[in-house]
């Protein structure tokens, strides 16, 4: 059972081949053009996907040593994501599946992040909780099976990845700023500055308030000392990161106590954050969790996770047809 998977939801063009549940190749090309604009420019992302998708797919097939006529299905990210970027991957997948006369499999990008945990050992047991954290999403997901997932908590406004990137922008750091905050935080004091923890009901999150408080804090300090950020960058980054991670782990701990589930995973681009990975391990040991953290290459957007999700959908004969279109705000 050979499946080619395509990921094009944002600014990574990626293709992967999976054979009988084992990843044979995973090619990812990151678009660097957005750095000069301080964020992803949708039109430029779409054009870059058009340029890269064919060579990326060809390399994935070559690396996997799989010929096109040996494929049994083509999988693609239907959403959520940037509409123009999704259109490129969807159109390519539809055309290739039509040309080869094989089935199409649509994949929800966020569900694929969760299923990235099944690419390699150790794999979580069902049911488990997954904290999915990225630039566009912050969710706590109860995973009952590969095809049955329920969001039990999510952000009411901004995502934690956006909070990292916007904070970095306030500090004058280049895009993408989240990884730079992580880098500088390693050298700083996480208790140097105190930022408020939002009081949000149930298992939901909110990050708009923390972004505002960071902005006002910096404005106040810079009025008193124009070199404040430069002189205290590591401590500021450490304090911001500490606060954001504290918000995440507070709700995740509440979720495990409410559900009684002790199998806990993280997924999404922000799961590559070293502070989050370290703190999750520490809290997990204290709370008695079995913690699962994916390899860095499976945290950020990649087609291997799309392929893994497609593997389970293929087994369930969950296919789509040529009338399918991308969904920028795809629901679960």
C-alpha positions as CSV (number, residue, x, y, z in Angstrom):
1,X,0.0,0.0,0.0
2,X,1.9,3.0,-1.3
3,X,0.5,6.5,-0.8
4,X,1.9,9.8,-1.9
5,X,1.1,12.7,0.4
6,X,1.3,16.4,-0.3
7,X,1.4,19.3,2.2
8,X,1.0,22.9,1.1
9,X,-1.0,24.7,3.8
10,X,1.3,27.6,4.5
11,X,4.9,28.2,3.6
12,X,6.4,24.7,3.4
13,X,6.0,22.6,0.2
14,X,6.3,19.0,1.2
15,X,5.8,15.5,-0.2
16,X,6.1,12.1,1.4
17,X,5.6,8.5,0.5
18,X,4.3,6.0,3.0
19,X,4.3,2.2,2.4
20,X,2.2,-0.1,4.6
21,X,2.4,2.5,7.4
22,X,6.1,3.2,7.2
23,X,7.4,6.5,6.0
24,X,9.8,5.9,3.0
25,X,10.5,9.6,2.2
26,X,9.7,13.1,3.5
27,X,10.9,16.1,1.5
28,X,10.3,19.6,2.9
29,X,11.2,22.9,1.2
30,X,10.8,26.0,3.3
31,X,10.0,29.4,1.7
32,X,12.6,31.9,2.8
33,X,11.1,34.9,0.8
34,X,8.7,35.8,3.7
35,X,11.5,36.7,6.1
36,X,12.0,40.2,4.6
37,X,8.3,40.9,5.1
38,X,8.0,39.9,8.7
39,X,5.4,37.2,8.1
40,X,3.9,34.9,5.4
41,X,2.6,36.8,2.3
42,X,-0.1,34.5,0.9
43,X,0.3,35.4,-2.7
44,X,4.1,34.8,-2.6
45,X,3.5,31.5,-0.8
46,X,1.1,30.3,-3.6
47,X,3.6,31.2,-6.3
48,X,6.5,29.4,-4.4
49,X,4.3,26.3,-4.0
50,X,3.6,26.3,-7.8
51,X,7.4,26.5,-8.5
52,X,8.4,23.8,-5.9
53,X,5.6,21.2,-5.9
54,X,6.7,19.2,-9.0
55,X,10.4,18.9,-8.0
56,X,9.5,18.1,-4.4
57,X,7.1,15.3,-5.4
58,X,9.6,13.9,-7.9
59,X,12.3,13.9,-5.1
60,X,9.9,12.2,-2.7
61,X,9.2,9.4,-5.2
62,X,12.9,9.0,-6.0
63,X,13.9,8.9,-2.3
64,X,11.3,6.3,-1.7
65,X,12.3,4.3,-4.8
66,X,8.6,4.1,-5.7
67,X,7.4,4.6,-9.3
68,X,4.2,6.6,-10.0
69,X,2.4,3.6,-11.3
70,X,3.1,1.8,-8.0
71,X,1.0,4.3,-6.0
72,X,-2.4,3.2,-4.6
73,X,-3.6,6.7,-3.6
74,X,-2.8,10.4,-3.5
75,X,-3.3,12.3,-0.2
76,X,-3.3,16.1,0.3
77,X,-4.0,18.7,2.9
78,X,-7.5,20.1,2.3
79,X,-7.3,22.6,5.2
80,X,-7.0,24.6,7.4
81,X,-4.5,26.9,5.9
82,X,-4.0,29.7,3.3
83,X,-6.5,29.3,0.5
84,X,-4.1,30.0,-2.3
85,X,-1.5,27.6,-0.9
86,X,-4.0,24.9,-0.4
87,X,-5.3,25.3,-3.9
88,X,-1.9,24.4,-5.3
89,X,-1.6,21.2,-3.4
90,X,-5.2,20.2,-3.9
91,X,-5.2,20.8,-7.6
92,X,-1.9,18.9,-8.1
93,X,-3.2,16.0,-6.1
94,X,-6.5,15.9,-8.0
95,X,-4.7,16.0,-11.3
96,X,-2.2,13.3,-10.4
97,X,-4.9,11.0,-9.0
98,X,-7.0,11.5,-12.1
99,X,-4.1,10.7,-14.4
100,X,-3.2,7.6,-12.5
101,X,-6.8,6.6,-11.9
102,X,-6.3,6.1,-8.2
103,X,-8.2,7.3,-5.1
104,X,-7.9,10.7,-3.5
105,X,-7.6,11.1,0.3
106,X,-8.2,14.5,2.0
107,X,-6.5,15.2,5.3
108,X,-7.2,17.7,8.0
109,X,-3.8,19.5,8.7
110,X,-4.3,19.7,12.5
111,X,-5.5,16.1,12.8
112,X,-2.3,15.1,10.9
113,X,-0.2,16.9,13.5
114,X,-1.7,14.7,16.1
115,X,-1.1,11.5,14.1
116,X,2.5,12.4,13.6
117,X,3.0,10.5,16.8
118,X,2.4,7.2,14.9
119,X,5.3,7.7,12.5
120,X,7.8,6.3,15.0
121,X,8.0,4.4,18.3
122,X,7.0,5.0,21.0
123,X,3.4,5.6,20.1
124,X,0.7,6.7,22.5
125,X,-2.1,4.4,23.5
126,X,-5.8,5.3,23.1
127,X,-7.3,7.4,24.5
128,X,-4.7,10.1,24.9
129,X,-4.7,13.9,25.1
130,X,-2.7,16.0,22.6
131,X,-1.8,19.6,23.0
132,X,-1.7,20.9,19.5
133,X,0.1,24.3,19.3
134,X,1.0,26.2,16.2
135,X,0.9,29.7,14.7
136,X,-2.8,29.4,14.0
137,X,-4.1,26.9,16.6
138,X,-4.0,26.1,20.2
139,X,-6.1,23.0,21.2
140,X,-6.4,20.2,23.7
141,X,-7.6,17.2,21.8
142,X,-9.0,13.9,23.2
143,X,-7.8,11.2,20.7
144,X,-10.0,8.1,21.0
145,X,-8.7,6.5,17.7
146,X,-6.9,7.6,14.6
147,X,-10.2,8.7,13.1
148,X,-12.0,9.8,16.2
149,X,-10.8,13.0,17.8
150,X,-12.6,15.6,19.9
151,X,-11.4,19.2,20.8
152,X,-12.1,19.7,24.5
153,X,-10.3,23.0,24.8
154,X,-9.1,25.7,22.4
155,X,-8.0,29.3,22.1
156,X,-10.8,31.9,22.1
157,X,-8.7,34.4,20.1
158,X,-5.0,34.2,19.2
159,X,-2.9,31.1,19.0
160,X,0.2,30.6,21.2
161,X,2.5,30.6,18.1
162,X,1.1,34.0,17.2
163,X,1.8,35.2,20.8
164,X,5.5,34.0,20.4
165,X,5.9,35.7,17.0
166,X,4.1,39.0,17.9
167,X,6.2,39.2,21.1
168,X,9.3,38.7,19.1
169,X,8.2,41.5,16.7
170,X,7.7,43.8,19.7
171,X,11.3,43.0,20.7
172,X,12.6,43.9,17.2
173,X,13.5,40.3,16.3
174,X,13.3,39.1,12.7
175,X,10.6,36.7,11.4
176,X,10.1,34.0,12.4
177,X,10.5,35.2,15.9
178,X,9.3,32.3,18.0
179,X,12.4,30.2,17.6
180,X,14.5,33.2,18.5
181,X,12.7,33.8,21.7
182,X,13.4,30.1,22.5
183,X,17.1,30.6,21.7
184,X,17.5,33.7,23.9
185,X,15.4,32.3,26.7
186,X,17.9,29.6,27.3
187,X,20.3,32.3,28.6
188,X,17.9,34.3,30.6
189,X,16.1,34.4,33.9
190,X,12.4,33.2,33.5
191,X,11.4,34.9,36.7
192,X,12.9,38.3,35.9
193,X,9.6,39.8,34.8
194,X,6.1,38.9,35.8
195,X,3.3,38.8,33.2
196,X,-0.4,38.0,34.0
197,X,-1.9,34.6,33.6
198,X,-5.4,35.0,31.9
199,X,-8.4,33.6,33.8
200,X,-10.3,31.7,31.0
201,X,-13.2,29.3,31.8
202,X,-13.1,25.5,31.2
203,X,-10.2,24.2,29.2
204,X,-10.0,27.1,26.8
205,X,-7.1,29.5,26.2
206,X,-6.7,33.2,25.4
207,X,-3.5,34.9,24.3
208,X,-4.7,38.4,23.2
209,X,-4.4,39.8,26.7
210,X,-0.9,38.5,27.3
211,X,0.3,40.1,24.0
212,X,-1.2,43.4,25.1
213,X,0.4,43.3,28.6
214,X,3.8,42.6,27.0
215,X,3.4,45.5,24.6
216,X,2.5,47.9,27.5
217,X,5.3,46.6,29.6
218,X,7.9,47.2,26.9
219,X,6.5,50.7,26.1
220,X,6.8,51.7,29.7
221,X,10.3,50.3,30.2
222,X,11.6,51.8,26.9
223,X,10.3,55.3,27.9
224,X,12.4,55.0,31.0
225,X,15.4,53.4,29.3
226,X,15.6,53.4,25.4
227,X,18.2,50.5,25.6
228,X,16.0,48.4,27.9
229,X,15.3,45.6,25.3
230,X,18.9,45.4,24.2
231,X,20.3,45.3,27.7
232,X,17.7,42.7,29.0
233,X,16.8,40.7,25.9
234,X,17.5,37.2,27.3
235,X,15.6,37.9,30.6
236,X,12.6,39.3,28.6
237,X,12.5,36.3,26.3
238,X,12.8,33.9,29.2
239,X,10.0,35.6,31.1
240,X,7.7,35.7,28.1
241,X,8.4,32.0,27.2
242,X,7.9,31.0,30.9
243,X,4.5,32.7,31.0
244,X,3.2,31.2,27.7
245,X,4.3,27.7,28.7
246,X,2.7,28.1,32.1
247,X,-0.6,29.0,30.5
248,X,-0.4,25.9,28.3
249,X,0.6,23.5,31.0
250,X,-1.9,24.8,33.5
251,X,-4.8,23.9,31.2
252,X,-3.3,20.6,30.1
253,X,-2.9,19.6,33.7
254,X,-6.6,20.5,34.3
255,X,-7.6,18.4,31.3
256,X,-5.8,15.3,32.6
257,X,-7.4,15.6,36.0
258,X,-10.9,16.1,34.5
259,X,-10.6,13.2,32.0
260,X,-8.4,10.9,34.1
261,X,-6.2,10.3,31.0
262,X,-2.5,10.1,31.7
263,X,-1.2,9.5,28.1
264,X,-0.2,13.0,27.0
265,X,1.3,14.3,23.7
266,X,2.2,17.6,22.1
267,X,2.1,18.4,18.4
268,X,2.4,21.3,16.0
269,X,5.1,23.9,15.2
270,X,5.4,25.2,18.8
271,X,6.0,21.7,20.1
272,X,9.5,22.2,18.7
273,X,10.1,24.8,21.5
274,X,12.8,23.5,23.8
275,X,11.3,25.2,26.9
276,X,7.9,23.6,26.3
277,X,9.4,20.1,25.7
278,X,11.5,20.4,28.9
279,X,8.7,21.7,31.0
280,X,6.2,19.1,29.7
281,X,8.6,16.4,30.7
282,X,9.0,17.8,34.2
283,X,5.3,18.3,34.8
284,X,4.6,14.9,33.3
285,X,7.0,13.2,35.8
286,X,5.4,15.1,38.7
287,X,1.8,14.3,37.5
288,X,2.5,10.7,36.6
289,X,1.9,11.1,32.8
290,X,3.3,9.1,30.0
291,X,4.6,11.9,27.7
292,X,5.1,11.7,24.0
293,X,7.1,14.4,22.1
294,X,7.7,14.1,18.4
295,X,11.0,14.5,16.7
296,X,11.7,18.1,15.6
297,X,11.2,17.3,11.9
298,X,7.7,16.1,12.6
299,X,6.7,19.1,14.7
300,X,6.7,21.7,11.9
301,X,4.6,21.3,8.8
302,X,5.6,18.2,6.8
303,X,4.0,15.7,4.4
304,X,5.0,12.7,6.5
305,X,2.2,13.5,9.0
306,X,-0.2,13.9,6.1
307,X,0.9,10.5,4.8
308,X,0.4,8.9,8.3
309,X,-3.2,10.3,8.5
310,X,-3.8,9.1,5.0
311,X,-2.6,5.6,5.9
312,X,-5.4,5.3,8.5
313,X,-8.0,6.8,6.2
314,X,-7.0,4.4,3.4
315,X,-7.5,1.4,5.8
316,X,-11.0,2.8,6.5
317,X,-11.6,3.3,2.8
318,X,-12.3,7.0,3.5
319,X,-11.8,8.5,0.1
320,X,-12.9,11.8,-1.5
321,X,-13.7,12.6,-5.2
322,X,-12.7,15.0,-7.9
323,X,-15.3,17.6,-6.8
324,X,-13.3,18.3,-3.6
325,X,-12.1,21.9,-2.9
326,X,-9.8,23.3,-0.2
327,X,-11.2,24.7,3.0
328,X,-9.1,27.5,4.6
329,X,-11.1,27.1,7.9
330,X,-11.7,23.3,7.8
331,X,-13.6,22.0,10.7
332,X,-13.1,18.7,12.4
